[in-house]
Amino acid sequence: MAGLAGAPADGVAQYRRVVVWRHGQTSWNAAGRFQGQTDIELDEVGRAQAEASARLLAALSPGRVVASDLTRARDTGEALGRLAGLPVTVDLRLRETYAGRWQGLTFAQIDEQFPEEAAGWATGDVTVVPGGGECRLDVAARVCAAVEEHLRGLPENGLLVLATHGGAARVAIASLLGLPHDRWAVMSGLANCNWSMLEEMGPEKATRGLRWRLAAHNAGSLPEPVTVQEG
């Protein structure tokens, strides 16, 4: 899905936007290990990814940057904060899924040691508790609560950027869009340092239970905006 760049045409109402941004690569990402809440730093590739994507996101003039306290996400967020001239707020609710006994294992090891749990997790079951940690429903609830809090005071055309983690991002996006729990698996994961953008739809849509729409998913660049003519 293509990203949106630039300002809307004159006369078009502007609503708040949220960018959900995954951290850059770590050595555990490269090795295929389940990180969970283990505090792993960005590797050299990840640091370069953070700097490159921060330059793109800074062009959108963010109004607020919030990051998970885990080093890989906090350092990613701070790359944008430096360019945008913004402080980075740290929020533990943006942490990755706590996966208990799974953390540090490769995905092959998880499949071998926890076959039933792993099978349920792979289907996208939102109630599976990986490694005795927390389920997807719990993760989505805490991330979405953070979104609501950090949107407060943001102007109607403001942009909130969240530097978070792949699993946390995926379930938060699905929840914000109001997808049924058994359809959360249709959301693909974010690549390292890619992002998704959600836009508020305005009061006329909110009355029908629709608040957010997905403007960009798994984006890593900002193409020139296009004008779409209907009819």
C-alpha positions, 0 to 999 in steps of 0.5 A: 500500500502506497504511503501518503506524502504532502499536504491535502488539497485546499479545503480538505479537512485535516485530521490527526495521524499516527505513524506506527514505526518499527525499530531498526535491525538487531543481531537477534533479528538477523539471526531469527531469534524471538526478542520479546522484551529482551533488551537488544541494541540496534546493530550497524545495519539497524542504526543506518536504517533508523537514520535513513527512515528518520530523514523521511519521517522528519519531512512529515513534520511530526508533532510528537515522538513516543518510543518504547523504553527498550533500547532498539526502539528508543534509539530508533525514535531518538534518531527522528527526535534529533532531526525534528527537534523534538523530545522523545517520550518513553512509554513502557506500554509500547514494548514488544510482546513479553514471550517468557520462555520463548525469548532468545530462542530461534523460531525453529527452536520454538516450533520444536520445544513448544509445538502446540503453542507455536501452532496456535501462535502461527494461526494468529490466535489472539488468545495464545500466551507465548512462553507463558508471557502475554497474549496479543489481546493484552499487547494491543490493549496497552499499546492502544491505551498509549496511543489515546493518551499521547494523542491528547493535546495534539492539534487536529492536523497533528502527527504522532509517531510511535517507535515500537516493535513488530508484534506490538505494531501489528496488533495495535494497528489491527485493533485501532482499525476495528478488525475482528479478532479472527481477522487480525492475521490479515495484517502483515508484519512490518519490516525493520524501520518500516512504518504504517500510517493511520488517519482519523476519519472525522466526526461524520465517520465516527458516528458509524463506528469508524475512526481510523483508516489505513493510509500506508502499511509497511512503508519505507519510502514516501512517494509523490502524492497522486490526485485520484479523480472519481467518476 
